Amino acid sequence: MTVQELIELLAAYPPELRVVVNGYEDGFDDVAQERISITRIELDRGEHWWEGRHASPRSEAGTGAQVVDALVLRRESK
């Protein structure tokens, strides 16, 4: 998803609607505005079901690895 796609998707919802992300194991957390950042990620690197689909780039990432910048929305920490 791109920022433009996200903007278009969010435009369909009421502007006062709360935005949350999934919690660490269960439930939901608020998005931590101060923890939104642009981060380099390697696409389709997750190998196990408990990992995210994408991951931080490996230093030994081969020429076939696709590394991109991504806007990361992190949850609030407790």
N, CA, C, O and CB atoms as a CASP TS submission, in Angstrom:
PFRMAT TS
TARGET T0000
AUTHOR 0000-0000-0000
METHOD Language model
MODEL 1
PARENT N/A
ATOM      1  N   MET     1       0.841  -1.167   0.000  1.00  0.00           N
ATOM      2  CA  MET     1       0.000   0.000   0.000  1.00  0.00           C
ATOM      3  C   MET     1       0.891   1.236   0.000  1.00  0.00           C
ATOM      4  O   MET     1       1.902   1.278   0.701  1.00  0.00           O
ATOM      5  CB  MET     1      -0.959  -0.006   1.211  1.00  0.00           C
ATOM      6  N   THR     2       0.523   2.219  -0.769  1.00  0.00           N
ATOM      7  CA  THR     2       1.263   3.483  -0.803  1.00  0.00           C
ATOM      8  C   THR     2       0.562   4.524   0.058  1.00  0.00           C
ATOM      9  O   THR     2      -0.586   4.332   0.459  1.00  0.00           O
ATOM     10  CB  THR     2       1.409   3.996  -2.253  1.00  0.00           C
ATOM     11  N   VAL     3       1.244   5.616   0.340  1.00  0.00           N
ATOM     12  CA  VAL     3       0.632   6.708   1.106  1.00  0.00           C
ATOM     13  C   VAL     3      -0.614   7.209   0.373  1.00  0.00           C
ATOM     14  O   VAL     3      -1.635   7.470   1.008  1.00  0.00           O
ATOM     15  CB  VAL     3       1.648   7.874   1.323  1.00  0.00           C
ATOM     16  N   GLN     4      -0.544   7.347  -0.953  1.00  0.00           N
ATOM     17  CA  GLN     4      -1.700   7.804  -1.723  1.00  0.00           C
ATOM     18  C   GLN     4      -2.877   6.845  -1.581  1.00  0.00           C
ATOM     19  O   GLN     4      -4.016   7.282  -1.412  1.00  0.00           O
ATOM     20  CB  GLN     4      -1.328   7.959  -3.198  1.00  0.00           C
ATOM     21  N   GLU     5      -2.615   5.555  -1.646  1.00  0.00           N
ATOM     22  CA  GLU     5      -3.683   4.560  -1.478  1.00  0.00           C
ATOM     23  C   GLU     5      -4.288   4.644  -0.078  1.00  0.00           C
ATOM     24  O   GLU     5      -5.502   4.515   0.081  1.00  0.00           O
ATOM     25  CB  GLU     5      -3.143   3.139  -1.736  1.00  0.00           C
ATOM     26  N   LEU     6      -3.448   4.860   0.939  1.00  0.00           N
ATOM     27  CA  LEU     6      -3.933   4.987   2.305  1.00  0.00           C
ATOM     28  C   LEU     6      -4.797   6.236   2.460  1.00  0.00           C
ATOM     29  O   LEU     6      -5.848   6.185   3.100  1.00  0.00           O
ATOM     30  CB  LEU     6      -2.757   5.028   3.286  1.00  0.00           C
ATOM     31  N   ILE     7      -4.370   7.341   1.888  1.00  0.00           N
ATOM     32  CA  ILE     7      -5.158   8.585   1.945  1.00  0.00           C
ATOM     33  C   ILE     7      -6.528   8.366   1.321  1.00  0.00           C
ATOM     34  O   ILE     7      -7.542   8.773   1.889  1.00  0.00           O
ATOM     35  CB  ILE     7      -4.419   9.743   1.222  1.00  0.00           C
ATOM     36  N   GLU     8      -6.564   7.729   0.159  1.00  0.00           N
ATOM     37  CA  GLU     8      -7.837   7.469  -0.516  1.00  0.00           C
ATOM     38  C   GLU     8      -8.725   6.548   0.318  1.00  0.00           C
ATOM     39  O   GLU     8      -9.935   6.758   0.393  1.00  0.00           O
ATOM     40  CB  GLU     8      -7.593   6.851  -1.898  1.00  0.00           C
ATOM     41  N   LEU     9      -8.143   5.547   0.936  1.00  0.00           N
ATOM     42  CA  LEU     9      -8.900   4.626   1.779  1.00  0.00           C
ATOM     43  C   LEU     9      -9.460   5.352   2.997  1.00  0.00           C
ATOM     44  O   LEU     9     -10.635   5.196   3.329  1.00  0.00           O
ATOM     45  CB  LEU     9      -8.016   3.449   2.222  1.00  0.00           C
ATOM     46  N   LEU    10      -8.631   6.137   3.654  1.00  0.00           N
ATOM     47  CA  LEU    10      -9.060   6.838   4.864  1.00  0.00           C
ATOM     48  C   LEU    10     -10.115   7.905   4.577  1.00  0.00           C
ATOM     49  O   LEU    10     -10.915   8.229   5.455  1.00  0.00           O
ATOM     50  CB  LEU    10      -7.863   7.475   5.542  1.00  0.00           C
ATOM     51  N   ALA    11     -10.129   8.452   3.370  1.00  0.00           N
ATOM     52  CA  ALA    11     -11.100   9.490   3.005  1.00  0.00           C
ATOM     53  C   ALA    11     -12.536   8.986   3.092  1.00  0.00           C
ATOM     54  O   ALA    11     -13.462   9.792   3.183  1.00  0.00           O
ATOM     55  CB  ALA    11     -10.821   9.997   1.596  1.00  0.00           C
ATOM     56  N   ALA    12     -12.739   7.683   3.068  1.00  0.00           N
ATOM     57  CA  ALA    12     -14.083   7.104   3.132  1.00  0.00           C
ATOM     58  C   ALA    12     -14.614   7.014   4.564  1.00  0.00           C
ATOM     59  O   ALA    12     -15.776   6.657   4.758  1.00  0.00           O
ATOM     60  CB  ALA    12     -14.079   5.725   2.503  1.00  0.00           C
ATOM     61  N   TYR    13     -13.797   7.325   5.565  1.00  0.00           N
ATOM     62  CA  TYR    13     -14.189   7.177   6.960  1.00  0.00           C
ATOM     63  C   TYR    13     -14.358   8.542   7.621  1.00  0.00           C
ATOM     64  O   TYR    13     -13.771   9.527   7.172  1.00  0.00           O
ATOM     65  CB  TYR    13     -13.153   6.340   7.721  1.00  0.00           C
ATOM     66  N   PRO    14     -15.157   8.603   8.686  1.00  0.00           N
ATOM     67  CA  PRO    14     -15.337   9.866   9.403  1.00  0.00           C
ATOM     68  C   PRO    14     -13.998  10.363   9.961  1.00  0.00           C
ATOM     69  O   PRO    14     -13.224   9.570  10.497  1.00  0.00           O
ATOM     70  CB  PRO    14     -16.367   9.697  10.546  1.00  0.00           C
ATOM     71  N   PRO    15     -13.720  11.654   9.842  1.00  0.00           N
ATOM     72  CA  PRO    15     -12.418  12.171  10.292  1.00  0.00           C
ATOM     73  C   PRO    15     -12.185  12.046  11.791  1.00  0.00           C
ATOM     74  O   PRO    15     -11.035  12.088  12.229  1.00  0.00           O
ATOM     75  CB  PRO    15     -12.289  13.609   9.902  1.00  0.00           C
ATOM     76  N   GLU    16     -13.234  11.895  12.592  1.00  0.00           N
ATOM     77  CA  GLU    16     -13.065  11.779  14.045  1.00  0.00           C
ATOM     78  C   GLU    16     -12.899  10.321  14.496  1.00  0.00           C
ATOM     79  O   GLU    16     -12.734  10.064  15.689  1.00  0.00           O
ATOM     80  CB  GLU    16     -14.263  12.407  14.758  1.00  0.00           C
ATOM     81  N   LEU    17     -12.940   9.374  13.567  1.00  0.00           N
ATOM     82  CA  LEU    17     -12.813   7.956  13.903  1.00  0.00           C
ATOM     83  C   LEU    17     -11.407   7.663  14.423  1.00  0.00           C
ATOM     84  O   LEU    17     -10.418   8.059  13.807  1.00  0.00           O
ATOM     85  CB  LEU    17     -13.129   7.071  12.673  1.00  0.00           C
ATOM     86  N   ARG    18     -11.325   6.977  15.545  1.00  0.00           N
ATOM     87  CA  ARG    18     -10.031   6.644  16.154  1.00  0.00           C
ATOM     88  C   ARG    18      -9.281   5.639  15.279  1.00  0.00           C
ATOM     89  O   ARG    18      -9.895   4.746  14.694  1.00  0.00           O
ATOM     90  CB  ARG    18     -10.228   6.072  17.585  1.00  0.00           C
ATOM     91  N   VAL    19      -7.962   5.782  15.188  1.00  0.00           N
ATOM     92  CA  VAL    19      -7.103   4.869  14.434  1.00  0.00           C
ATOM     93  C   VAL    19      -6.255   4.082  15.430  1.00  0.00           C
ATOM     94  O   VAL    19      -5.581   4.664  16.280  1.00  0.00           O
ATOM     95  CB  VAL    19      -6.197   5.647  13.409  1.00  0.00           C
ATOM     96  N   VAL    20      -6.297   2.751  15.318  1.00  0.00           N
ATOM     97  CA  VAL    20      -5.511   1.887  16.199  1.00  0.00           C
ATOM     98  C   VAL    20      -4.788   0.840  15.362  1.00  0.00           C
ATOM     99  O   VAL    20      -5.092   0.655  14.184  1.00  0.00           O
ATOM    100  CB  VAL    20      -6.414   1.208  17.268  1.00  0.00           C
ATOM    101  N   VAL    21      -3.843   0.165  15.973  1.00  0.00           N
ATOM    102  CA  VAL    21      -3.148  -0.963  15.343  1.00  0.00           C
ATOM    103  C   VAL    21      -3.295  -2.168  16.261  1.00  0.00           C
ATOM    104  O   VAL    21      -3.645  -2.030  17.433  1.00  0.00           O
ATOM    105  CB  VAL    21      -1.629  -0.634  15.073  1.00  0.00           C
ATOM    106  N   ASN    22      -3.023  -3.353  15.716  1.00  0.00           N
ATOM    107  CA  ASN    22      -3.133  -4.546  16.554  1.00  0.00           C
ATOM    108  C   ASN    22      -2.094  -4.504  17.673  1.00  0.00           C
ATOM    109  O   ASN    22      -0.983  -4.005  17.492  1.00  0.00           O
ATOM    110  CB  ASN    22      -2.960  -5.825  15.707  1.00  0.00           C
ATOM    111  N   GLY    23      -2.482  -5.040  18.838  1.00  0.00           N
ATOM    112  CA  GLY    23      -1.594  -5.089  19.987  1.00  0.00           C
ATOM    113  C   GLY    23      -0.509  -6.139  19.802  1.00  0.00           C
ATOM    114  O   GLY    23      -0.485  -6.856  18.802  1.00  0.00           O
ATOM    115  N   TYR    24       0.380  -6.219  20.772  1.00  0.00           N
ATOM    116  CA  TYR    24       1.504  -7.145  20.674  1.00  0.00           C
ATOM    117  C   TYR    24       1.043  -8.583  20.494  1.00  0.00           C
ATOM    118  O   TYR    24       1.485  -9.262  19.567  1.00  0.00           O
ATOM    119  CB  TYR    24       2.375  -7.039  21.907  1.00  0.00           C
ATOM    120  N   GLU    25       0.162  -9.056  21.368  1.00  0.00           N
ATOM    121  CA  GLU    25      -0.373 -10.410  21.231  1.00  0.00           C
ATOM    122  C   GLU    25      -1.877 -10.408  21.020  1.00  0.00           C
ATOM    123  O   GLU    25      -2.414 -11.288  20.348  1.00  0.00           O
ATOM    124  CB  GLU    25      -0.029 -11.234  22.453  1.00  0.00           C
ATOM    125  N   ASP    26      -2.555  -9.428  21.590  1.00  0.00           N
ATOM    126  CA  ASP    26      -4.013  -9.397  21.519  1.00  0.00           C
ATOM    127  C   ASP    26      -4.454  -7.949  21.718  1.00  0.00           C
ATOM    128  O   ASP    26      -3.668  -7.116  22.167  1.00  0.00           O
ATOM    129  CB  ASP    26      -4.667 -10.350  22.593  1.00  0.00           C
ATOM    130  N   GLY    27      -5.673  -7.656  21.394  1.00  0.00           N
ATOM    131  CA  GLY    27      -6.212  -6.325  21.612  1.00  0.00           C
ATOM    132  C   GLY    27      -5.698  -5.316  20.598  1.00  0.00           C
ATOM    133  O   GLY    27      -5.239  -5.673  19.513  1.00  0.00           O
ATOM    134  N   PHE    28      -5.788  -4.037  20.983  1.00  0.00           N
ATOM    135  CA  PHE    28      -5.442  -2.941  20.081  1.00  0.00           C
ATOM    136  C   PHE    28      -4.676  -1.869  20.834  1.00  0.00           C
ATOM    137  O   PHE    28      -4.853  -1.709  22.042  1.00  0.00           O
ATOM    138  CB  PHE    28      -6.705  -2.344  19.434  1.00  0.00           C
ATOM    139  N   ASP    29      -3.825  -1.134  20.128  1.00  0.00           N
ATOM    140  CA  ASP    29      -3.072  -0.016  20.692  1.00  0.00           C
ATOM    141  C   ASP    29      -3.244   1.205  19.809  1.00  0.00           C
ATOM    142  O   ASP    29      -3.506   1.098  18.610  1.00  0.00           O
ATOM    143  CB  ASP    29      -1.575  -0.372  20.841  1.00  0.00           C
ATOM    144  N   ASP    30      -3.089   2.380  20.434  1.00  0.00           N
ATOM    145  CA  ASP    30      -3.088   3.612  19.660  1.00  0.00           C
ATOM    146  C   ASP    30      -1.808   3.697  18.833  1.00  0.00           C
ATOM    147  O   ASP    30      -0.787   3.111  19.192  1.00  0.00           O
ATOM    148  CB  ASP    30      -3.225   4.842  20.586  1.00  0.00           C
ATOM    149  N   VAL    31      -1.874   4.428  17.729  1.00  0.00           N
ATOM    150  CA  VAL    31      -0.677   4.709  16.940  1.00  0.00           C
ATOM    151  C   VAL    31       0.097   5.796  17.683  1.00  0.00           C
ATOM    152  O   VAL    31      -0.480   6.808  18.080  1.00  0.00           O
ATOM    153  CB  VAL    31      -1.037   5.154  15.460  1.00  0.00           C
ATOM    154  N   ALA    32       1.374   5.595  17.866  1.00  0.00           N
ATOM    155  CA  ALA    32       2.220   6.587  18.540  1.00  0.00           C
ATOM    156  C   ALA    32       2.716   7.577  17.497  1.00  0.00           C
ATOM    157  O   ALA    32       3.628   7.268  16.730  1.00  0.00           O
ATOM    158  CB  ALA    32       3.423   5.905  19.285  1.00  0.00           C
ATOM    159  N   GLN    33       2.124   8.762  17.463  1.00  0.00           N
ATOM    160  CA  GLN    33       2.447   9.748  16.439  1.00  0.00           C
ATOM    161  C   GLN    33       3.942  10.049  16.376  1.00  0.00           C
ATOM    162  O   GLN    33       4.492  10.255  15.294  1.00  0.00           O
ATOM    163  CB  GLN    33       1.679  11.027  16.694  1.00  0.00           C
ATOM    164  N   GLU    34       4.592  10.073  17.526  1.00  0.00           N
ATOM    165  CA  GLU    34       6.029  10.366  17.558  1.00  0.00           C
ATOM    166  C   GLU    34       6.875   9.190  17.078  1.00  0.00           C
ATOM    167  O   GLU    34       8.089   9.322  16.921  1.00  0.00           O
ATOM    168  CB  GLU    34       6.449  10.750  18.966  1.00  0.00           C
ATOM    169  N   ARG    35       6.244   8.046  16.844  1.00  0.00           N
ATOM    170  CA  ARG    35       6.983   6.867  16.387  1.00  0.00           C
ATOM    171  C   ARG    35       6.670   6.513  14.936  1.00  0.00           C
ATOM    172  O   ARG    35       6.969   5.404  14.493  1.00  0.00           O
ATOM    173  CB  ARG    35       6.671   5.681  17.280  1.00  0.00           C
ATOM    174  N   ILE    36       6.073   7.439  14.194  1.00  0.00           N
ATOM    175  CA  ILE    36       5.860   7.249  12.760  1.00  0.00           C
ATOM    176  C   ILE    36       7.144   7.669  12.066  1.00  0.00           C
ATOM    177  O   ILE    36       7.644   8.772  12.286  1.00  0.00           O
ATOM    178  CB  ILE    36       4.618   8.074  12.232  1.00  0.00           C
ATOM    179  N   SER    37       7.679   6.785  11.222  1.00  0.00           N
ATOM    180  CA  SER    37       8.962   7.096  10.589  1.00  0.00           C
ATOM    181  C   SER    37       9.102   6.382   9.247  1.00  0.00           C
ATOM    182  O   SER    37       8.393   5.420   8.949  1.00  0.00           O
ATOM    183  CB  SER    37      10.123   6.706  11.514  1.00  0.00           C
ATOM    184  N   ILE    38      10.028   6.881   8.459  1.00  0.00           N
ATOM    185  CA  ILE    38      10.392   6.222   7.213  1.00  0.00           C
ATOM    186  C   ILE    38      11.549   5.279   7.532  1.00  0.00           C
ATOM    187  O   ILE    38      12.553   5.688   8.116  1.00  0.00           O
ATOM    188  CB  ILE    38      10.781   7.266   6.087  1.00  0.00           C
ATOM    189  N   THR    39      11.396   4.021   7.146  1.00  0.00           N
ATOM    190  CA  THR    39      12.365   2.976   7.476  1.00  0.00           C
ATOM    191  C   THR    39      12.658   2.136   6.241  1.00  0.00           C
ATOM    192  O   THR    39      11.755   1.860   5.452  1.00  0.00           O
ATOM    193  CB  THR    39      11.844   2.083   8.628  1.00  0.00           C
ATOM    194  N   ARG    40      13.899   1.733   6.068  1.00  0.00           N
ATOM    195  CA  ARG    40      14.276   0.812   4.978  1.00  0.00           C
ATOM    196  C   ARG    40      13.824  -0.589   5.378  1.00  0.00           C
ATOM    197  O   ARG    40      14.095  -1.037   6.492  1.00  0.00           O
ATOM    198  CB  ARG    40      15.838   0.848   4.693  1.00  0.00           C
ATOM    199  N   ILE    41      13.133  -1.283   4.466  1.00  0.00           N
ATOM    200  CA  ILE    41      12.701  -2.653   4.725  1.00  0.00           C
ATOM    201  C   ILE    41      13.031  -3.527   3.522  1.00  0.00           C
ATOM    202  O   ILE    41      13.131  -3.049   2.392  1.00  0.00           O
ATOM    203  CB  ILE    41      11.186  -2.706   5.038  1.00  0.00           C
ATOM    204  N   GLU    42      13.195  -4.803   3.789  1.00  0.00           N
ATOM    205  CA  GLU    42      13.378  -5.790   2.727  1.00  0.00           C
ATOM    206  C   GLU    42      12.045  -6.503   2.532  1.00  0.00           C
ATOM    207  O   GLU    42      11.505  -7.080   3.476  1.00  0.00           O
ATOM    208  CB  GLU    42      14.532  -6.811   3.073  1.00  0.00           C
ATOM    209  N   LEU    43      11.518  -6.466   1.326  1.00  0.00           N
ATOM    210  CA  LEU    43      10.209  -7.037   1.050  1.00  0.00           C
ATOM    211  C   LEU    43      10.233  -8.564   1.051  1.00  0.00           C
ATOM    212  O   LEU    43      11.213  -9.186   0.641  1.00  0.00           O
ATOM    213  CB  LEU    43       9.700  -6.532  -0.281  1.00  0.00           C
ATOM    214  N   ASP    44       9.152  -9.142   1.513  1.00  0.00           N
ATOM    215  CA  ASP    44       8.917 -10.599   1.469  1.00  0.00           C
ATOM    216  C   ASP    44      10.041 -11.412   2.101  1.00  0.00           C
ATOM    217  O   ASP    44      10.427 -12.457   1.576  1.00  0.00           O
ATOM    218  CB  ASP    44       8.734 -11.044   0.038  1.00  0.00           C
ATOM    219  N   ARG    45      10.564 -10.937   3.222  1.00  0.00           N
ATOM    220  CA  ARG    45      11.664 -11.634   3.878  1.00  0.00           C
ATOM    221  C   ARG    45      11.210 -12.529   5.030  1.00  0.00           C
ATOM    222  O   ARG    45      11.950 -13.429   5.427  1.00  0.00           O
ATOM    223  CB  ARG    45      12.661 -10.634   4.386  1.00  0.00           C
ATOM    224  N   GLY    46      10.017 -12.306   5.576  1.00  0.00           N
ATOM    225  CA  GLY    46       9.549 -13.100   6.707  1.00  0.00           C
ATOM    226  C   GLY    46       9.510 -14.581   6.352  1.00  0.00           C
ATOM    227  O   GLY    46       8.978 -14.961   5.308  1.00  0.00           O
ATOM    228  N   GLU    47      10.068 -15.407   7.211  1.00  0.00           N
ATOM    229  CA  GLU    47      10.154 -16.843   6.937  1.00  0.00           C
ATOM    230  C   GLU    47       9.208 -17.665   7.801  1.00  0.00           C
ATOM    231  O   GLU    47       8.872 -18.792   7.436  1.00  0.00           O
ATOM    232  CB  GLU    47      11.569 -17.322   7.148  1.00  0.00           C
ATOM    233  N   HIS    48       8.770 -17.128   8.937  1.00  0.00           N
ATOM    234  CA  HIS    48       7.939 -17.875   9.870  1.00  0.00           C
ATOM    235  C   HIS    48       6.586 -17.189  10.024  1.00  0.00           C
ATOM    236  O   HIS    48       6.473 -15.985   9.792  1.00  0.00           O
ATOM    237  CB  HIS    48       8.637 -18.010  11.238  1.00  0.00           C
ATOM    238  N   TRP    49       5.563 -17.942  10.411  1.00  0.00           N
ATOM    239  CA  TRP    49       4.212 -17.396  10.517  1.00  0.00           C
ATOM    240  C   TRP    49       4.121 -16.281  11.546  1.00  0.00           C
ATOM    241  O   TRP    49       3.243 -15.425  11.435  1.00  0.00           O
ATOM    242  CB  TRP    49       3.235 -18.493  10.871  1.00  0.00           C
ATOM    243  N   TRP    50       5.004 -16.261  12.548  1.00  0.00           N
ATOM    244  CA  TRP    50       4.916 -15.251  13.607  1.00  0.00           C
ATOM    245  C   TRP    50       5.680 -13.971  13.239  1.00  0.00           C
ATOM    246  O   TRP    50       5.582 -12.973  13.953  1.00  0.00           O
ATOM    247  CB  TRP    50       5.461 -15.822  14.924  1.00  0.00           C
ATOM    248  N   GLU    51       6.413 -13.986  12.174  1.00  0.00           N
ATOM    249  CA  GLU    51       7.131 -12.793  11.735  1.00  0.00           C
ATOM    250  C   GLU    51       6.246 -11.977  10.802  1.00  0.00           C
ATOM    251  O   GLU    51       5.295 -12.500  10.222  1.00  0.00           O
ATOM    252  CB  GLU    51       8.457 -13.174  11.035  1.00  0.00           C
ATOM    253  N   GLY    52       6.558 -10.721  10.664  1.00  0.00           N
ATOM    254  CA  GLY    52       5.881  -9.922   9.662  1.00  0.00           C
ATOM    255  C   GLY    52       6.319 -10.368   8.270  1.00  0.00           C
ATOM    256  O   GLY    52       7.338 -11.040   8.110  1.00  0.00           O
ATOM    257  N   ARG    53       5.545  -9.988   7.283  1.00  0.00           N
ATOM    258  CA  ARG    53       5.867 -10.370   5.897  1.00  0.00           C
ATOM    259  C   ARG    53       7.185  -9.739   5.443  1.00  0.00           C
ATOM    260  O   ARG    53       7.946 -10.354   4.695  1.00  0.00           O
ATOM    261  CB  ARG    53       4.727  -9.948   4.944  1.00  0.00           C
ATOM    262  N   HIS    54       7.449  -8.524   5.891  1.00  0.00           N
ATOM    263  CA  HIS    54       8.668  -7.801   5.509  1.00  0.00           C
ATOM    264  C   HIS    54       9.545  -7.632   6.751  1.00  0.00           C
ATOM    265  O   HIS    54       9.066  -7.792   7.873  1.00  0.00           O
ATOM    266  CB  HIS    54       8.326  -6.404   4.869  1.00  0.00           C
ATOM    267  N   ALA    55      10.840  -7.307   6.552  1.00  0.00           N
ATOM    268  CA  ALA    55      11.760  -7.213   7.685  1.00  0.00           C
ATOM    269  C   ALA    55      12.835  -6.167   7.420  1.00  0.00           C
ATOM    270  O   ALA    55      12.940  -5.617   6.324  1.00  0.00           O
ATOM    271  CB  ALA    55      12.406  -8.578   7.971  1.00  0.00           C
ATOM    272  N   SER    56      13.630  -5.908   8.457  1.00  0.00           N
ATOM    273  CA  SER    56      14.791  -5.028   8.280  1.00  0.00           C
ATOM    274  C   SER    56      15.740  -5.691   7.297  1.00  0.00           C
ATOM    275  O   SER    56      15.895  -6.912   7.317  1.00  0.00           O
ATOM    276  CB  SER    56      15.509  -4.737   9.646  1.00  0.00           C
ATOM    277  N   PRO    57      16.377  -4.907   6.439  1.00  0.00           N
ATOM    278  CA  PRO    57      17.277  -5.500   5.445  1.00  0.00           C
ATOM    279  C   PRO    57      18.464  -6.193   6.100  1.00  0.00           C
ATOM    280  O   PRO    57      19.014  -5.708   7.087  1.00  0.00           O
ATOM    281  CB  PRO    57      17.776  -4.430   4.480  1.00  0.00           C
ATOM    282  N   ARG    58      18.844  -7.317   5.546  1.00  0.00           N
ATOM    283  CA  ARG    58      20.059  -8.017   5.988  1.00  0.00           C
ATOM    284  C   ARG    58      21.256  -7.351   5.324  1.00  0.00           C
ATOM    285  O   ARG    58      21.167  -6.888   4.187  1.00  0.00           O
ATOM    286  CB  ARG    58      20.002  -9.553   5.638  1.00  0.00           C
ATOM    287  N   SER    59      22.361  -7.306   6.030  1.00  0.00           N
ATOM    288  CA  SER    59      23.571  -6.722   5.442  1.00  0.00           C
ATOM    289  C   SER    59      24.058  -7.567   4.266  1.00  0.00           C
ATOM    290  O   SER    59      24.725  -7.065   3.361  1.00  0.00           O
ATOM    291  CB  SER    59      24.686  -6.595   6.506  1.00  0.00           C
ATOM    292  N   GLU    60      23.715  -8.858   4.294  1.00  0.00           N
ATOM    293  CA  GLU    60      24.152  -9.744   3.218  1.00  0.00           C
ATOM    294  C   GLU    60      23.040  -9.961   2.180  1.00  0.00           C
ATOM    295  O   GLU    60      23.074 -10.939   1.434  1.00  0.00           O
ATOM    296  CB  GLU    60      24.601 -11.092   3.796  1.00  0.00           C
ATOM    297  N   ALA    61      22.051  -9.047   2.131  1.00  0.00           N
ATOM    298  CA  ALA    61      20.951  -9.208   1.179  1.00  0.00           C
ATOM    299  C   ALA    61      21.507  -9.316  -0.234  1.00  0.00           C
ATOM    300  O   ALA    61      22.300  -8.482  -0.672  1.00  0.00           O
ATOM    301  CB  ALA    61      19.952  -8.025   1.282  1.00  0.00           C
ATOM    302  N   GLY    62      21.083 -10.346  -0.930  1.00  0.00           N
ATOM    303  CA  GLY    62      21.575 -10.597  -2.282  1.00  0.00           C
ATOM    304  C   GLY    62      21.014  -9.620  -3.295  1.00  0.00           C
ATOM    305  O   GLY    62      20.195  -8.757  -2.976  1.00  0.00           O
ATOM    306  N   THR    63      21.473  -9.776  -4.516  1.00  0.00           N
ATOM    307  CA  THR    63      21.042  -8.859  -5.576  1.00  0.00           C
ATOM    308  C   THR    63      19.562  -9.005  -5.886  1.00  0.00           C
ATOM    309  O   THR    63      18.955  -8.086  -6.436  1.00  0.00           O
ATOM    310  CB  THR    63      21.854  -9.095  -6.837  1.00  0.00           C
ATOM    311  N   GLY    64      18.961 -10.162  -5.539  1.00  0.00           N
ATOM    312  CA  GLY    64      17.540 -10.364  -5.780  1.00  0.00           C
ATOM    313  C   GLY    64      16.661  -9.743  -4.705  1.00  0.00           C
ATOM    314  O   GLY    64      15.443  -9.676  -4.875  1.00  0.00           O
ATOM    315  N   ALA    65      17.254  -9.282  -3.594  1.00  0.00           N
ATOM    316  CA  ALA    65      16.478  -8.695  -2.503  1.00  0.00           C
ATOM    317  C   ALA    65      15.919  -7.345  -2.929  1.00  0.00           C
ATOM    318  O   ALA    65      16.611  -6.544  -3.558  1.00  0.00           O
ATOM    319  CB  ALA    65      17.343  -8.544  -1.233  1.00  0.00           C
ATOM    320  N   GLN    66      14.664  -7.102  -2.581  1.00  0.00           N
ATOM    321  CA  GLN    66      14.046  -5.814  -2.882  1.00  0.00           C
ATOM    322  C   GLN    66      13.949  -5.019  -1.591  1.00  0.00           C
ATOM    323  O   GLN    66      13.152  -5.337  -0.709  1.00  0.00           O
ATOM    324  CB  GLN    66      12.638  -5.995  -3.538  1.00  0.00           C
ATOM    325  N   VAL    67      14.778  -3.971  -1.489  1.00  0.00           N
ATOM    326  CA  VAL    67      14.818  -3.115  -0.306  1.00  0.00           C
ATOM    327  C   VAL    67      14.229  -1.764  -0.697  1.00  0.00           C
ATOM    328  O   VAL    67      14.641  -1.150  -1.682  1.00  0.00           O
ATOM    329  CB  VAL    67      16.287  -2.962   0.252  1.00  0.00           C
ATOM    330  N   VAL    68      13.246  -1.309   0.103  1.00  0.00           N
ATOM    331  CA  VAL    68      12.541  -0.061  -0.194  1.00  0.00           C
ATOM    332  C   VAL    68      12.380   0.759   1.075  1.00  0.00           C
ATOM    333  O   VAL    68      12.550   0.248   2.182  1.00  0.00           O
ATOM    334  CB  VAL    68      11.164  -0.346  -0.830  1.00  0.00           C
ATOM    335  N   ASP    69      12.046   2.046   0.905  1.00  0.00           N
ATOM    336  CA  ASP    69      11.641   2.889   2.032  1.00  0.00           C
ATOM    337  C   ASP    69      10.162   2.656   2.282  1.00  0.00           C
ATOM    338  O   ASP    69       9.385   2.506   1.340  1.00  0.00           O
ATOM    339  CB  ASP    69      11.936   4.405   1.755  1.00  0.00           C
ATOM    340  N   ALA    70       9.768   2.625   3.559  1.00  0.00           N
ATOM    341  CA  ALA    70       8.367   2.433   3.922  1.00  0.00           C
ATOM    342  C   ALA    70       8.015   3.344   5.098  1.00  0.00           C
ATOM    343  O   ALA    70       8.850   3.597   5.967  1.00  0.00           O
ATOM    344  CB  ALA    70       8.086   0.946   4.274  1.00  0.00           C
ATOM    345  N   LEU    71       6.785   3.828   5.120  1.00  0.00           N
ATOM    346  CA  LEU    71       6.277   4.608   6.245  1.00  0.00           C
ATOM    347  C   LEU    71       5.788   3.611   7.292  1.00  0.00           C
ATOM    348  O   LEU    71       4.862   2.843   7.030  1.00  0.00           O
ATOM    349  CB  LEU    71       5.124   5.602   5.800  1.00  0.00           C
ATOM    350  N   VAL    72       6.399   3.616   8.469  1.00  0.00           N
ATOM    351  CA  VAL    72       6.074   2.657   9.518  1.00  0.00           C
ATOM    352  C   VAL    72       5.269   3.359  10.608  1.00  0.00           C
ATOM    353  O   VAL    72       5.702   4.372  11.159  1.00  0.00           O
ATOM    354  CB  VAL    72       7.362   2.019  10.107  1.00  0.00           C
ATOM    355  N   LEU    73       4.087   2.808  10.914  1.00  0.00           N
ATOM    356  CA  LEU    73       3.229   3.304  11.985  1.00  0.00           C
ATOM    357  C   LEU    73       3.387   2.352  13.156  1.00  0.00           C
ATOM    358  O   LEU    73       2.908   1.219  13.107  1.00  0.00           O
ATOM    359  CB  LEU    73       1.722   3.415  11.530  1.00  0.00           C
ATOM    360  N   ARG    74       4.048   2.796  14.195  1.00  0.00           N
ATOM    361  CA  ARG    74       4.290   1.923  15.350  1.00  0.00           C
ATOM    362  C   ARG    74       3.261   2.188  16.438  1.00  0.00           C
ATOM    363  O   ARG    74       2.713   3.284  16.551  1.00  0.00           O
ATOM    364  CB  ARG    74       5.716   2.129  15.903  1.00  0.00           C
ATOM    365  N   ARG    75       3.019   1.165  17.227  1.00  0.00           N
ATOM    366  CA  ARG    75       2.055   1.281  18.315  1.00  0.00           C
ATOM    367  C   ARG    75       2.698   1.935  19.530  1.00  0.00           C
ATOM    368  O   ARG    75       3.921   1.957  19.672  1.00  0.00           O
ATOM    369  CB  ARG    75       1.493  -0.095  18.688  1.00  0.00           C
ATOM    370  N   GLU    76       1.847   2.465  20.401  1.00  0.00           N
ATOM    371  CA  GLU    76       2.344   3.024  21.650  1.00  0.00           C
ATOM    372  C   GLU    76       2.910   1.911  22.512  1.00  0.00           C
ATOM    373  O   GLU    76       2.359   0.811  22.548  1.00  0.00           O
ATOM    374  CB  GLU    76       1.230   3.781  22.399  1.00  0.00           C
ATOM    375  N   SER    77       3.993   2.184  23.198  1.00  0.00           N
ATOM    376  CA  SER    77       4.567   1.213  24.131  1.00  0.00           C
ATOM    377  C   SER    77       4.004   1.471  25.507  1.00  0.00           C
ATOM    378  O   SER    77       3.704   2.610  25.865  1.00  0.00           O
ATOM    379  CB  SER    77       6.116   1.287  24.149  1.00  0.00           C
ATOM    380  N   LYS    78       3.862   0.414  26.271  1.00  0.00           N
ATOM    381  CA  LYS    78       3.360   0.575  27.650  1.00  0.00           C
ATOM    382  C   LYS    78       4.503   0.560  28.606  1.00  0.00           C
ATOM    383  O   LYS    78       4.299   0.680  29.814  1.00  0.00           O
ATOM    384  CB  LYS    78       2.355  -0.522  28.019  1.00  0.00           C
TER
END
